[in-house]
């Protein structure tokens, strides 16, 4: 019994570490986009290295948590749901990393008049992450609190959609100085940033269902 109790404590600590890493990865992503827009190349390169390290750390934690769930038969009734949740949460930091690498590889030339629009978009996407993390923690500690914590996730996901649409509208209706290829390229990066909130919405939808199943 003592071993099982210590293992359960270790599992909770690992889950918290995993969630912290995802949360911090989103903040690095936000800083990375802002540093890119401001032309701060060294800081942007540092952001990329940080998120690569964090993504690797998150993968290791996820595998450790999955192994503990199986080896020690923890949460047996909900193990499959928790495994899917871990994968979906891991998609958040994977998406953040991939988006950062796309900025690095393709180097989009974003007009300065769009900087504020892109900053608002990345802020909304990252706020969706910041609000889904407490909901994920609540699933393991106070499942009845999950639903209330998801409200803001959906708000910021919708906000990100609106902000991305605004960027696309400005590109194709107002910015006559850009050719079609440039507009399409910049639209692509607006969609990249918006995609982070879409991944978060998938996590929120899953958490909502999982919470209902736990309370039945």
C-alpha positions, -999 to +999 in steps of 0.1 A: +000+000+000+029+024+009+045+018-025+012+024-043+006+056-024+041+069-032+036+060-068+003+079-069+020+109-054+048+106-080+023+103-108+005+136-097+039+153-095+047+141-131+013+152-144+018+187-129+053+189-143+039+179-177+012+205-176+037+232-164+059+224-194+031+228-218+020+260-202+055+274-203+060+262-239+030+284-250+046+314-233+079+307-251+059+305-284+043+339-277+076+355-269+091+339-300+065+353-323+069+387-308+107+386-310+104+375-347+080+405-354+104+428-337+134+415-356+152+403-324+170+374-341+191+362-311+161+362-288+141+344-314+168+317-318+168+313-280+131+308-280+134+281-306+160+262-285+139+265-254+108+252-270+127+223-286+140+214-251+105+217-236+089+196-262+114+169-257+109+171-219+071+169-223+075+138-244+096+121-218+071+130-191+042+117-211+058+084-216+068+081-179+032+089-169+018+063-194+042+037-181+032+044-145-005+041-153+001+007-167+027-008-144+009+003-112-027-001-125-035+035-115-069+050-127-078+017-144-114+027-152-103+059-170-068+050-182-076+050-219-093+084-216-062+098-197-039+084-223-058+102-251-059+134-230-021+132-225-016+129-263-039+158-270-022+180-244+012+170-260-002+182-293-003+217-278+034+220-273+041+201-306+020+227-325+038+255-307+072+241-317+062+234-353+048+269-357+080+284-344+101+263-368+079+274-397+087+310-389+124+302-387+125+281-420+102+303-442+110+337-427+077+354-436+081+391-444+053+405-423+045+442-429+050+463-397+014+475-399+003+440-393+025+434-363-002+444-338-027+422-355-004+392-352+005+400-316-032+401-307-037+368-324-009+350-307-020+365-273-055+350-278-042+316-289-019+314-259-046+326-235-066+296-246-037+274-236-033+292-202-070+285-194-071+249-205-042+239-182-062+246-149-091+226-164-068+197-170-054+199-135-090+200-121-098+167-139-073+150-115-081+170-084-116+183-085-135+170-115-166+190-107-146+222-114-136+213-150-167+227-167-164+261-151-127+264-161-134+256-197-156+287-203-126+310-210-110+284-233-138+286-257-140+324-254-103+328-265-106+302-292-134+322-308-114+354-303-085+338-321-108+328-350-120+364-353-085+379-351-072+355-378-102+364-400-094+401-395-058+396-407-070+377-437-095+404-445-069+431-442-044+412-464-068+406-493-090+438-491-066+465-479-030+457-486-028+465-523+010+467-522+013+430-517+011+405-545-011+374-543+017+351-534+027+374-504-009+376-492-013+338-493+020+333-475+010+357-447-025+342-445-007+308-440+011+321-409-021+336-395-036+301-398-005+286-381-010+308-350-047+302-350-042+265-352-028+265-316-062+275-302-079+249-324-058+222-308-067+236-274-104+234-283-099+197-290-084+193-255-113+213-240-139+191-258-123+160-246-120+172-210-157+181-210-166+146-220-142+130-196-155+151-167-191+140-175-180+103-175-162+107-142-193+122-125-219+096-138 
